[in-house]
Amino acid sequence: MKKAFPQTVHLIVTLAALLVSLYFIFLYAPQEATMGEVQRIFYIHVSSGNTAFVAYFLTFFGSFVYLWKRNESADDFAYGAAEVGFLFCTCVLVTGPLWAKPVWGIWWTWDERLTPTFFLWLLFVGYLMLRSYVIAPGRAALLAAVVSTLGVVDVVFDFLVIRMKSYRGQHPAAVMGGGENSGLDPRMWVAVFVTFAAFLLLFSYLVRQYMRVAALRREVSRLRRLSDSSSGA
């Protein structure tokens, strides 16, 4: 991985993709007729949500591999995916009200698409708290795997609700979609996919950096134990 795709190249590609996504969001995608310029938050909102969904699936996968093989790198991957996924899930909950306020007239409503996402955010918090406060690493990984399983169930439920409720209810997508059987302008879809791809690159880079730091931290701990044992001898 390091030879095939060095970290510096990864960073450059990620930054370039983010800049390209800004072009597609603000210059390429047309202005939405009903909501105007505020609708452009949609691209960040949806891409953040999809990235958070991917993050939780990867957290579950990393936890499963760790429990199966007791591979520390898999546990690092799960923990890193959860931390970065938490940031993207937080972005969803921040951009959602900013997008919805001009449409709803209120900052928040218990729409059926919002509530499962808020619950997912709480699961992210629970996962990270378990990893921070449970002393025994093996027990932390076990309990965190249980939380990640609940998160996967919530992600599937959230996705199905969004698909079934795409153009109904108070959610801004209902306004933007314009009603049943309507959809986004093709240029808007391009902006969605480009932004999502850029966010996935950012996600993978941040997780990669987390795993690198975790490996260095583990090596430092090993060297300290060797130093302490040598001093004791």
Secondary structure as the mmCIF struct_conf table of DSSP 4:
data_model
#
loop_
_struct_conf.conf_type_id
_struct_conf.id
_struct_conf.beg_label_comp_id
_struct_conf.beg_label_asym_id
_struct_conf.beg_label_seq_id
_struct_conf.end_label_comp_id
_struct_conf.end_label_asym_id
_struct_conf.end_label_seq_id
TURN_TY1_P TURN_TY1_P1 LYS A 2 ALA A 4
BEND BEND1 PHE A 5 PHE A 5
HELX_RH_AL_P HELX_RH_AL_P1 GLN A 7 TYR A 23
HELX_RH_PI_P HELX_RH_PI_P1 PHE A 24 TYR A 28
BEND BEND2 ALA A 29 ALA A 29
HELX_LH_PP_P HELX_LH_PP_P1 PRO A 30 GLN A 31
STRN STRN1 GLU A 32 GLU A 32
TURN_TY1_P TURN_TY1_P2 ALA A 33 MET A 35
STRN STRN2 GLY A 36 GLY A 36
HELX_RH_3T_P HELX_RH_3T_P1 GLU A 37 ARG A 40
HELX_RH_AL_P HELX_RH_AL_P2 ILE A 41 LYS A 69
HELX_RH_AL_P HELX_RH_AL_P3 GLU A 72 TRP A 104
BEND BEND3 GLY A 105 TRP A 107
TURN_TY1_P TURN_TY1_P3 GLU A 112 ARG A 113
HELX_RH_AL_P HELX_RH_AL_P4 LEU A 114 TYR A 133
BEND BEND4 ILE A 135 ALA A 136
HELX_RH_AL_P HELX_RH_AL_P5 PRO A 137 MET A 164
TURN_TY1_P TURN_TY1_P4 LYS A 165 TYR A 167
BEND BEND5 ARG A 168 HIS A 171
HELX_RH_AL_P HELX_RH_AL_P6 PRO A 172 GLY A 177
TURN_TY1_P TURN_TY1_P5 GLY A 178 GLY A 178
BEND BEND6 GLY A 179 GLY A 179
TURN_TY1_P TURN_TY1_P6 GLU A 180 ASN A 181
HELX_RH_AL_P HELX_RH_AL_P7 PRO A 186 GLY A 232
#
